[in-house]
Amino acid sequence: MAGNKVETFLKSELKKKNALLFVLIDSEVSNLEASAKLAKDVEKIG
């Protein structure tokens, strides 16, 4: 199942890195350009 792959991946990353960060972007509040920039910045940070 796809859900199991995601869960397995997240558990594996958590075990390796000891922490995970999730950024939630509210599409009703944020504009498209700001959301895209934030997503790219977060991806660069890792």
mmCIF file of the N, C-alpha and C atoms, coordinates in Angstrom:
data_MODEL
# 
_entry.id   MODEL 
# 
loop_
_atom_site.group_PDB 
_atom_site.id 
_atom_site.type_symbol 
_atom_site.label_atom_id 
_atom_site.label_alt_id 
_atom_site.label_comp_id 
_atom_site.label_asym_id 
_atom_site.label_entity_id 
_atom_site.label_seq_id 
_atom_site.pdbx_PDB_ins_code 
_atom_site.Cartn_x 
_atom_site.Cartn_y 
_atom_site.Cartn_z 
_atom_site.occupancy 
_atom_site.B_iso_or_equiv 
_atom_site.pdbx_formal_charge 
_atom_site.auth_seq_id 
_atom_site.auth_comp_id 
_atom_site.auth_asym_id 
_atom_site.auth_atom_id 
_atom_site.pdbx_PDB_model_num 
ATOM 1   N N  . MET A 1 1  ? 0.832  -1.202 0.000  1.00 0.00 ? 1  MET A N  1 
ATOM 2   C CA . MET A 1 1  ? 0.000  0.000  0.000  1.00 0.00 ? 1  MET A CA 1 
ATOM 3   C C  . MET A 1 1  ? 0.868  1.255  0.000  1.00 0.00 ? 1  MET A C  1 
ATOM 4   N N  . ALA A 1 2  ? 0.389  2.284  -0.648 1.00 0.00 ? 2  ALA A N  1 
ATOM 5   C CA . ALA A 1 2  ? 1.130  3.544  -0.707 1.00 0.00 ? 2  ALA A CA 1 
ATOM 6   C C  . ALA A 1 2  ? 1.277  4.156  0.676  1.00 0.00 ? 2  ALA A C  1 
ATOM 7   N N  . GLY A 1 3  ? 0.256  4.048  1.492  1.00 0.00 ? 3  GLY A N  1 
ATOM 8   C CA . GLY A 1 3  ? 0.315  4.590  2.847  1.00 0.00 ? 3  GLY A CA 1 
ATOM 9   C C  . GLY A 1 3  ? 1.434  3.966  3.655  1.00 0.00 ? 3  GLY A C  1 
ATOM 10  N N  . ASN A 1 4  ? 1.622  2.678  3.483  1.00 0.00 ? 4  ASN A N  1 
ATOM 11  C CA . ASN A 1 4  ? 2.698  2.001  4.199  1.00 0.00 ? 4  ASN A CA 1 
ATOM 12  C C  . ASN A 1 4  ? 4.062  2.490  3.754  1.00 0.00 ? 4  ASN A C  1 
ATOM 13  N N  . LYS A 1 5  ? 4.215  2.803  2.464  1.00 0.00 ? 5  LYS A N  1 
ATOM 14  C CA . LYS A 1 5  ? 5.492  3.317  1.967  1.00 0.00 ? 5  LYS A CA 1 
ATOM 15  C C  . LYS A 1 5  ? 5.803  4.668  2.602  1.00 0.00 ? 5  LYS A C  1 
ATOM 16  N N  . VAL A 1 6  ? 4.805  5.514  2.685  1.00 0.00 ? 6  VAL A N  1 
ATOM 17  C CA . VAL A 1 6  ? 4.998  6.836  3.289  1.00 0.00 ? 6  VAL A CA 1 
ATOM 18  C C  . VAL A 1 6  ? 5.326  6.688  4.763  1.00 0.00 ? 6  VAL A C  1 
ATOM 19  N N  . GLU A 1 7  ? 4.557  5.868  5.447  1.00 0.00 ? 7  GLU A N  1 
ATOM 20  C CA . GLU A 1 7  ? 4.791  5.657  6.877  1.00 0.00 ? 7  GLU A CA 1 
ATOM 21  C C  . GLU A 1 7  ? 6.179  5.076  7.121  1.00 0.00 ? 7  GLU A C  1 
ATOM 22  N N  . THR A 1 8  ? 6.569  4.110  6.317  1.00 0.00 ? 8  THR A N  1 
ATOM 23  C CA . THR A 1 8  ? 7.892  3.497  6.449  1.00 0.00 ? 8  THR A CA 1 
ATOM 24  C C  . THR A 1 8  ? 8.990  4.523  6.201  1.00 0.00 ? 8  THR A C  1 
ATOM 25  N N  . PHE A 1 9  ? 8.819  5.336  5.157  1.00 0.00 ? 9  PHE A N  1 
ATOM 26  C CA . PHE A 1 9  ? 9.802  6.370  4.845  1.00 0.00 ? 9  PHE A CA 1 
ATOM 27  C C  . PHE A 1 9  ? 9.931  7.364  5.994  1.00 0.00 ? 9  PHE A C  1 
ATOM 28  N N  . LEU A 1 10 ? 8.798  7.837  6.515  1.00 0.00 ? 10 LEU A N  1 
ATOM 29  C CA . LEU A 1 10 ? 8.835  8.822  7.599  1.00 0.00 ? 10 LEU A CA 1 
ATOM 30  C C  . LEU A 1 10 ? 9.475  8.242  8.854  1.00 0.00 ? 10 LEU A C  1 
ATOM 31  N N  . LYS A 1 11 ? 9.153  7.011  9.174  1.00 0.00 ? 11 LYS A N  1 
ATOM 32  C CA . LYS A 1 11 ? 9.758  6.370  10.347 1.00 0.00 ? 11 LYS A CA 1 
ATOM 33  C C  . LYS A 1 11 ? 11.265 6.207  10.160 1.00 0.00 ? 11 LYS A C  1 
ATOM 34  N N  . SER A 1 12 ? 11.673 5.854  8.944  1.00 0.00 ? 12 SER A N  1 
ATOM 35  C CA . SER A 1 12 ? 13.095 5.696  8.646  1.00 0.00 ? 12 SER A CA 1 
ATOM 36  C C  . SER A 1 12 ? 13.839 7.025  8.786  1.00 0.00 ? 12 SER A C  1 
ATOM 37  N N  . GLU A 1 13 ? 13.259 8.084  8.218  1.00 0.00 ? 13 GLU A N  1 
ATOM 38  C CA . GLU A 1 13 ? 13.883 9.410  8.311  1.00 0.00 ? 13 GLU A CA 1 
ATOM 39  C C  . GLU A 1 13 ? 13.944 9.885  9.760  1.00 0.00 ? 13 GLU A C  1 
ATOM 40  N N  . LEU A 1 14 ? 12.895 9.637  10.512 1.00 0.00 ? 14 LEU A N  1 
ATOM 41  C CA . LEU A 1 14 ? 12.869 10.029 11.918 1.00 0.00 ? 14 LEU A CA 1 
ATOM 42  C C  . LEU A 1 14 ? 13.961 9.305  12.698 1.00 0.00 ? 14 LEU A C  1 
ATOM 43  N N  . LYS A 1 15 ? 14.137 8.038  12.408 1.00 0.00 ? 15 LYS A N  1 
ATOM 44  C CA . LYS A 1 15 ? 15.171 7.265  13.090 1.00 0.00 ? 15 LYS A CA 1 
ATOM 45  C C  . LYS A 1 15 ? 16.569 7.801  12.754 1.00 0.00 ? 15 LYS A C  1 
ATOM 46  N N  . LYS A 1 16 ? 16.787 8.170  11.480 1.00 0.00 ? 16 LYS A N  1 
ATOM 47  C CA . LYS A 1 16 ? 18.093 8.678  11.042 1.00 0.00 ? 16 LYS A CA 1 
ATOM 48  C C  . LYS A 1 16 ? 18.384 10.072 11.589 1.00 0.00 ? 16 LYS A C  1 
ATOM 49  N N  . LYS A 1 17 ? 17.377 10.939 11.569 1.00 0.00 ? 17 LYS A N  1 
ATOM 50  C CA . LYS A 1 17 ? 17.604 12.352 11.866 1.00 0.00 ? 17 LYS A CA 1 
ATOM 51  C C  . LYS A 1 17 ? 17.135 12.791 13.247 1.00 0.00 ? 17 LYS A C  1 
ATOM 52  N N  . ASN A 1 18 ? 16.398 11.933 13.940 1.00 0.00 ? 18 ASN A N  1 
ATOM 53  C CA . ASN A 1 18 ? 15.870 12.214 15.277 1.00 0.00 ? 18 ASN A CA 1 
ATOM 54  C C  . ASN A 1 18 ? 14.808 13.304 15.317 1.00 0.00 ? 18 ASN A C  1 
ATOM 55  N N  . ALA A 1 19 ? 14.455 13.879 14.186 1.00 0.00 ? 19 ALA A N  1 
ATOM 56  C CA . ALA A 1 19 ? 13.402 14.901 14.145 1.00 0.00 ? 19 ALA A CA 1 
ATOM 57  C C  . ALA A 1 19 ? 12.934 15.075 12.705 1.00 0.00 ? 19 ALA A C  1 
ATOM 58  N N  . LEU A 1 20 ? 11.697 15.483 12.564 1.00 0.00 ? 20 LEU A N  1 
ATOM 59  C CA . LEU A 1 20 ? 11.140 15.810 11.252 1.00 0.00 ? 20 LEU A CA 1 
ATOM 60  C C  . LEU A 1 20 ? 10.455 17.160 11.358 1.00 0.00 ? 20 LEU A C  1 
ATOM 61  N N  . LEU A 1 21 ? 10.458 17.910 10.269 1.00 0.00 ? 21 LEU A N  1 
ATOM 62  C CA . LEU A 1 21 ? 9.807  19.219 10.237 1.00 0.00 ? 21 LEU A CA 1 
ATOM 63  C C  . LEU A 1 21 ? 8.788  19.226 9.110  1.00 0.00 ? 21 LEU A C  1 
ATOM 64  N N  . PHE A 1 22 ? 7.577  19.616 9.443  1.00 0.00 ? 22 PHE A N  1 
ATOM 65  C CA . PHE A 1 22 ? 6.514  19.742 8.450  1.00 0.00 ? 22 PHE A CA 1 
ATOM 66  C C  . PHE A 1 22 ? 6.059  21.189 8.428  1.00 0.00 ? 22 PHE A C  1 
ATOM 67  N N  . VAL A 1 23 ? 6.033  21.775 7.259  1.00 0.00 ? 23 VAL A N  1 
ATOM 68  C CA . VAL A 1 23 ? 5.566  23.151 7.100  1.00 0.00 ? 23 VAL A CA 1 
ATOM 69  C C  . VAL A 1 23 ? 4.171  23.095 6.495  1.00 0.00 ? 23 VAL A C  1 
ATOM 70  N N  . LEU A 1 24 ? 3.217  23.706 7.182  1.00 0.00 ? 24 LEU A N  1 
ATOM 71  C CA . LEU A 1 24 ? 1.841  23.739 6.692  1.00 0.00 ? 24 LEU A CA 1 
ATOM 72  C C  . LEU A 1 24 ? 1.560  25.121 6.129  1.00 0.00 ? 24 LEU A C  1 
ATOM 73  N N  . ILE A 1 25 ? 1.081  25.165 4.908  1.00 0.00 ? 25 ILE A N  1 
ATOM 74  C CA . ILE A 1 25 ? 0.783  26.431 4.243  1.00 0.00 ? 25 ILE A CA 1 
ATOM 75  C C  . ILE A 1 25 ? -0.727 26.520 4.057  1.00 0.00 ? 25 ILE A C  1 
ATOM 76  N N  . ASP A 1 26 ? -1.334 27.530 4.639  1.00 0.00 ? 26 ASP A N  1 
ATOM 77  C CA . ASP A 1 26 ? -2.778 27.734 4.532  1.00 0.00 ? 26 ASP A CA 1 
ATOM 78  C C  . ASP A 1 26 ? -3.081 28.428 3.215  1.00 0.00 ? 26 ASP A C  1 
ATOM 79  N N  . SER A 1 27 ? -3.658 27.707 2.290  1.00 0.00 ? 27 SER A N  1 
ATOM 80  C CA . SER A 1 27 ? -3.915 28.260 0.959  1.00 0.00 ? 27 SER A CA 1 
ATOM 81  C C  . SER A 1 27 ? -4.968 29.362 0.970  1.00 0.00 ? 27 SER A C  1 
ATOM 82  N N  . GLU A 1 28 ? -5.774 29.431 2.014  1.00 0.00 ? 28 GLU A N  1 
ATOM 83  C CA . GLU A 1 28 ? -6.785 30.491 2.096  1.00 0.00 ? 28 GLU A CA 1 
ATOM 84  C C  . GLU A 1 28 ? -6.183 31.809 2.558  1.00 0.00 ? 28 GLU A C  1 
ATOM 85  N N  . VAL A 1 29 ? -5.038 31.750 3.214  1.00 0.00 ? 29 VAL A N  1 
ATOM 86  C CA . VAL A 1 29 ? -4.402 32.953 3.755  1.00 0.00 ? 29 VAL A CA 1 
ATOM 87  C C  . VAL A 1 29 ? -3.216 33.388 2.900  1.00 0.00 ? 29 VAL A C  1 
ATOM 88  N N  . SER A 1 30 ? -2.429 32.442 2.427  1.00 0.00 ? 30 SER A N  1 
ATOM 89  C CA . SER A 1 30 ? -1.205 32.742 1.682  1.00 0.00 ? 30 SER A CA 1 
ATOM 90  C C  . SER A 1 30 ? -1.494 32.870 0.193  1.00 0.00 ? 30 SER A C  1 
ATOM 91  N N  . ASN A 1 31 ? -0.764 33.790 -0.447 1.00 0.00 ? 31 ASN A N  1 
ATOM 92  C CA . ASN A 1 31 ? -0.915 33.871 -1.902 1.00 0.00 ? 31 ASN A CA 1 
ATOM 93  C C  . ASN A 1 31 ? 0.015  32.858 -2.564 1.00 0.00 ? 31 ASN A C  1 
ATOM 94  N N  . LEU A 1 32 ? -0.228 32.579 -3.809 1.00 0.00 ? 32 LEU A N  1 
ATOM 95  C CA . LEU A 1 32 ? 0.493  31.530 -4.523 1.00 0.00 ? 32 LEU A CA 1 
ATOM 96  C C  . LEU A 1 32 ? 1.993  31.792 -4.579 1.00 0.00 ? 32 LEU A C  1 
ATOM 97  N N  . GLU A 1 33 ? 2.393  33.016 -4.879 1.00 0.00 ? 33 GLU A N  1 
ATOM 98  C CA . GLU A 1 33 ? 3.820  33.334 -5.005 1.00 0.00 ? 33 GLU A CA 1 
ATOM 99  C C  . GLU A 1 33 ? 4.544  33.169 -3.671 1.00 0.00 ? 33 GLU A C  1 
ATOM 100 N N  . ALA A 1 34 ? 3.941  33.657 -2.594 1.00 0.00 ? 34 ALA A N  1 
ATOM 101 C CA . ALA A 1 34 ? 4.558  33.540 -1.273 1.00 0.00 ? 34 ALA A CA 1 
ATOM 102 C C  . ALA A 1 34 ? 4.650  32.077 -0.848 1.00 0.00 ? 34 ALA A C  1 
ATOM 103 N N  . SER A 1 35 ? 3.627  31.305 -1.143 1.00 0.00 ? 35 SER A N  1 
ATOM 104 C CA . SER A 1 35 ? 3.632  29.884 -0.798 1.00 0.00 ? 35 SER A CA 1 
ATOM 105 C C  . SER A 1 35 ? 4.712  29.135 -1.569 1.00 0.00 ? 35 SER A C  1 
ATOM 106 N N  . ALA A 1 36 ? 4.857  29.444 -2.851 1.00 0.00 ? 36 ALA A N  1 
ATOM 107 C CA . ALA A 1 36 ? 5.879  28.796 -3.671 1.00 0.00 ? 36 ALA A CA 1 
ATOM 108 C C  . ALA A 1 36 ? 7.273  29.145 -3.175 1.00 0.00 ? 36 ALA A C  1 
ATOM 109 N N  . LYS A 1 37 ? 7.500  30.409 -2.825 1.00 0.00 ? 37 LYS A N  1 
ATOM 110 C CA . LYS A 1 37 ? 8.807  30.831 -2.310 1.00 0.00 ? 37 LYS A CA 1 
ATOM 111 C C  . LYS A 1 37 ? 9.111  30.140 -0.987 1.00 0.00 ? 37 LYS A C  1 
ATOM 112 N N  . LEU A 1 38 ? 8.121  30.080 -0.105 1.00 0.00 ? 38 LEU A N  1 
ATOM 113 C CA . LEU A 1 38 ? 8.311  29.420 1.186  1.00 0.00 ? 38 LEU A CA 1 
ATOM 114 C C  . LEU A 1 38 ? 8.660  27.950 0.989  1.00 0.00 ? 38 LEU A C  1 
ATOM 115 N N  . ALA A 1 39 ? 7.947  27.270 0.110  1.00 0.00 ? 39 ALA A N  1 
ATOM 116 C CA . ALA A 1 39 ? 8.219  25.856 -0.146 1.00 0.00 ? 39 ALA A CA 1 
ATOM 117 C C  . ALA A 1 39 ? 9.639  25.654 -0.676 1.00 0.00 ? 39 ALA A C  1 
ATOM 118 N N  . LYS A 1 40 ? 10.078 26.513 -1.586 1.00 0.00 ? 40 LYS A N  1 
ATOM 119 C CA . LYS A 1 40 ? 11.435 26.408 -2.133 1.00 0.00 ? 40 LYS A CA 1 
ATOM 120 C C  . LYS A 1 40 ? 12.486 26.694 -1.065 1.00 0.00 ? 40 LYS A C  1 
ATOM 121 N N  . ASP A 1 41 ? 12.245 27.698 -0.225 1.00 0.00 ? 41 ASP A N  1 
ATOM 122 C CA . ASP A 1 41 ? 13.189 28.031 0.846  1.00 0.00 ? 41 ASP A CA 1 
ATOM 123 C C  . ASP A 1 41 ? 13.315 26.885 1.845  1.00 0.00 ? 41 ASP A C  1 
ATOM 124 N N  . VAL A 1 42 ? 12.193 26.302 2.215  1.00 0.00 ? 42 VAL A N  1 
ATOM 125 C CA . VAL A 1 42 ? 12.206 25.188 3.165  1.00 0.00 ? 42 VAL A CA 1 
ATOM 126 C C  . VAL A 1 42 ? 12.931 23.990 2.565  1.00 0.00 ? 42 VAL A C  1 
ATOM 127 N N  . GLU A 1 43 ? 12.716 23.736 1.275  1.00 0.00 ? 43 GLU A N  1 
ATOM 128 C CA . GLU A 1 43 ? 13.395 22.621 0.616  1.00 0.00 ? 43 GLU A CA 1 
ATOM 129 C C  . GLU A 1 43 ? 14.911 22.822 0.630  1.00 0.00 ? 43 GLU A C  1 
ATOM 130 N N  . LYS A 1 44 ? 15.372 24.061 0.411  1.00 0.00 ? 44 LYS A N  1 
ATOM 131 C CA . LYS A 1 44 ? 16.810 24.354 0.440  1.00 0.00 ? 44 LYS A CA 1 
ATOM 132 C C  . LYS A 1 44 ? 17.396 24.108 1.820  1.00 0.00 ? 44 LYS A C  1 
ATOM 133 N N  . ILE A 1 45 ? 16.644 24.478 2.849  1.00 0.00 ? 45 ILE A N  1 
ATOM 134 C CA . ILE A 1 45 ? 17.113 24.313 4.229  1.00 0.00 ? 45 ILE A CA 1 
ATOM 135 C C  . ILE A 1 45 ? 17.240 22.836 4.578  1.00 0.00 ? 45 ILE A C  1 
ATOM 136 N N  . GLY A 1 46 ? 16.342 22.045 4.036  1.00 0.00 ? 46 GLY A N  1 
ATOM 137 C CA . GLY A 1 46 ? 16.399 20.611 4.273  1.00 0.00 ? 46 GLY A CA 1 
ATOM 138 C C  . GLY A 1 46 ? 15.442 20.227 5.317  1.00 0.00 ? 46 GLY A C  1 
# 
